[in-house]
Amino acid sequence: MALTDIETGLSSQPVNQKLEKTNILKIDIDDIHPNELNIMSTEDIDELAESIKKDGLINPLKVYKNNDGSYELLGGHRRWLAIKKIVDEDDDFDPEVNCIVLSRPDDKLREQMQIIQDNAQRDMTSEDKKNLFQKLNDIFDTAEAEGNYAITGGQTKSDWISVNLGISRSTVFRWLKEIQNKKESPEEEKPVEKSEDKPSKPATPENPDAPDKEDIAQAKDILSSKFASVNVTKGKITFKFETKDDLAELVEMLTGTEMVV
């Protein structure tokens, strides 16, 4: 493997993590794993894959080495996916790619910050920015709670998020206020009714002798020829009458018994 040492004058070094040298190695793409801490979107890689296939990988991936000899991504998740796509589709494409090998971050907060810093210059959707804002807010709160001032650098939350996300302090204030309002006025949650608490209705067995639509329609036609106002529905026959004579006539026709009115 070709190994090159370059001076670490990179602007996106991990927070307060100084390295004397950064190694660039050619690493097989299958030996590199995506970082589960990455929250940035990795969609729409087809155009990026075409660009890499045509011009090569211009910006190396950023990784650190795991104890098992594999490598973990810190920067370049979309490029990694694009190269994986090319390698899967083109057997002639070289699966070894240039990678900047950084020291493993001291803790998860620094690892998250390294990933965020590496994505700071990319085009982000509004959803990406909101997700990144929420993550930075969580990181700041965790760092403050742990007394990890090396992460925050003694800055206020609004200043720190504004610098790391590249948005105005007024936008940060507005988003922080939205979070605070949600905490103060949480949406009322409807109690979930447990299935064991809800009495279940006994299943009604299907009657194979029950009349179908055609039977009901036929009965309605026959009865309508005998009675002026009759309605037949499933399981029910309804007769309408307005006067005593109408009722008496109906009873006599149904039962054969004369009704005195």
Beta strands, then each sheet from edge to edge (+ up, - down):
strand 1: 3-7
strand 2: 21-28
strand 3: 32-33
strand 4: 61-65
strand 5: 71-75
strand 6: 96-101
strand 7: 230-233
strand 8: 236-239
sheet 1: 1+ 2- 6+ 4+ 5- 3-
sheet 2: 7+ 8-
end
